[in-house]
């Protein structure tokens, strides 16, 4: 029996709820497919601040480094906003990405037939959407130096951040995006702001150079403001979207809403070597934490991405994705997905139970 070691970071808010549901589903899959999971649960984000005073304790980082994959739920809570920047949950997330060298964030966006009416956009706009956002994750304005705040002699303060990319950083994320496009519809859109930013001019030059090695892939370039508009005007035009850290953060969340809820989309953050981190794209939603209202599907599908990408357990991954689709086809919904009176509204735990039923009955 193949065995996999998973660092499980439940984090904050709804994180423990959706983690528990996903863990139970993965255990059901393990029994069916003859594989074994060892879950190593560690504090991260706000939960780690409470226990250690730091958002990413050394013990948590070491466990992640020694695991086959990291399954992360959600971090963050407004009650930590008054802490110094270096002690906030979000800083722990940035450090985890940096320490594990998670430079490539992969976010698939595909419309489920059962959820077309849950989207705020018209059916004819979204019905053929099937795209992937490839976001550079360890460079750009979130990591650039110098950054900080200074007092001005004339009074007040000045705050500044630096958007910075090297050719090497751009080349390696571009190669990932082109390889993904090669195995899809062979279309790639690179998103930048080359009409204004020097860093985007370098970005575009390097993407063009890397693209010369993939002559069969249709490449176009869009400024980020236009790309944001096109995502709601005609999202089906996109296959693979390649972009930097800041623009990718915004574009991928916008793309998530095409599906009807940000609670639907998984992601994978990958290094050149070592464990990847698999996590839903949504936040910790502290306002509904502990109320059994959370939508666990993004977390569950992140588990499916982990099975496929980290463990090469494609059969188990497909089984899980199909089970999610079947439960949605039966009309089961958490409150964020309710769109018709015929839908059956259930809670986070109950949705997980329905998915397990489908897995076990096949």
Rosetta blueprint (number, residue, H / E / L):
1 X L
2 X E
3 X E
4 X E
5 X E
6 X E
7 X E
8 X E
9 X E
10 X E
11 X E
12 X L
13 X L
14 X L
15 X H
16 X H
17 X H
18 X H
19 X H
20 X H
21 X H
22 X H
23 X H
24 X H
25 X H
26 X H
27 X H
28 X H
29 X H
30 X H
31 X H
32 X H
33 X H
34 X L
35 X E
36 X E
37 X E
38 X E
39 X E
40 X E
41 X E
42 X L
43 X L
44 X L
45 X L
46 X H
47 X H
48 X H
49 X H
50 X H
51 X H
52 X H
53 X L
54 X L
55 X L
56 X L
57 X L
58 X H
59 X H
60 X H
61 X H
62 X H
63 X H
64 X H
65 X H
66 X L
67 X L
68 X L
69 X E
70 X E
71 X E
72 X E
73 X E
74 X E
75 X L
76 X L
77 X L
78 X H
79 X H
80 X H
81 X L
82 X L
83 X L
84 X L
85 X H
86 X H
87 X H
88 X L
89 X H
90 X H
91 X H
92 X H
93 X H
94 X H
95 X H
96 X H
97 X H
98 X H
99 X H
100 X L
101 X L
102 X L
103 X L
104 X E
105 X E
106 X E
107 X E
108 X E
109 X E
110 X E
111 X L
112 X L
113 X H
114 X H
115 X H
116 X H
117 X H
118 X H
119 X L
120 X L
121 X L
122 X L
123 X H
124 X H
125 X H
126 X H
127 X L
128 X L
129 X L
130 X E
131 X E
132 X E
133 X E
134 X E
135 X E
136 X E
137 X L
138 X L
139 X L
140 X H
141 X H
142 X H
143 X L
144 X L
145 X L
146 X L
147 X L
148 X E
149 X E
150 X E
151 X E
152 X L
153 X L
154 X L
155 X L
156 X L
157 X E
158 X E
159 X E
160 X E
161 X L
162 X L
163 X L
164 X L
165 X L
166 X L
167 X H
168 X H
169 X H
170 X H
171 X H
172 X H
173 X H
174 X H
175 X H
176 X H
177 X H
178 X H
179 X H
180 X H
181 X H
182 X H
183 X L
184 X L
185 X L
186 X L
187 X E
188 X E
189 X E
190 X E
191 X E
192 X E
193 X L
194 X L
195 X L
196 X L
197 X L
198 X H
199 X H
200 X H
201 X H
202 X H
203 X H
204 X H
205 X H
206 X H
207 X H
208 X H
209 X H
210 X H
211 X H
212 X L
213 X L
214 X L
215 X L
216 X L
217 X L
218 X E
219 X E
220 X E
221 X E
222 X E
223 X E
224 X H
225 X H
226 X H
227 X H
228 X H
229 X H
230 X H
231 X H
232 X H
233 X H
234 X L
235 X H
236 X H
237 X H
238 X L
239 X L
240 X E
241 X E
242 X E
243 X E
244 X L
245 X H
246 X H
247 X H
248 X H
249 X H
250 X H
251 X H
252 X H
253 X H
254 X H
255 X H
256 X H
257 X H
258 X H
259 X H
260 X L
261 X L
262 X H
263 X H
264 X H
265 X L
266 X E
267 X E
268 X E
269 X E
270 X E
271 X L
272 X L
273 X L
274 X L
275 X L
276 X L
277 X E
278 X E
279 X E
280 X E
281 X L
282 X L
283 X L
284 X L
285 X L
286 X H
287 X H
288 X H
289 X L
290 X L
291 X L
292 X L
293 X L
294 X L
295 X L
296 X L
297 X H
298 X H
299 X H
300 X H
301 X H
302 X H
303 X H
304 X H
305 X H
306 X H
307 X H
308 X H
309 X H
310 X H
311 X L
312 X L
313 X L
314 X H
315 X H
316 X H
317 X H
318 X H
319 X H
320 X H
321 X H
322 X H
323 X H
324 X H
325 X H
326 X H
327 X H
328 X H
329 X H
330 X L
331 X L
332 X E
333 X E
334 X L
335 X H
336 X H
337 X H
338 X L
339 X L
340 X L
341 X L
342 X L
343 X L
344 X E
345 X E
346 X L
347 X L
348 X H
349 X H
350 X H
351 X H
352 X H
353 X H
354 X H
355 X H
356 X H
357 X H
358 X H
359 X H
360 X H
361 X H
362 X L
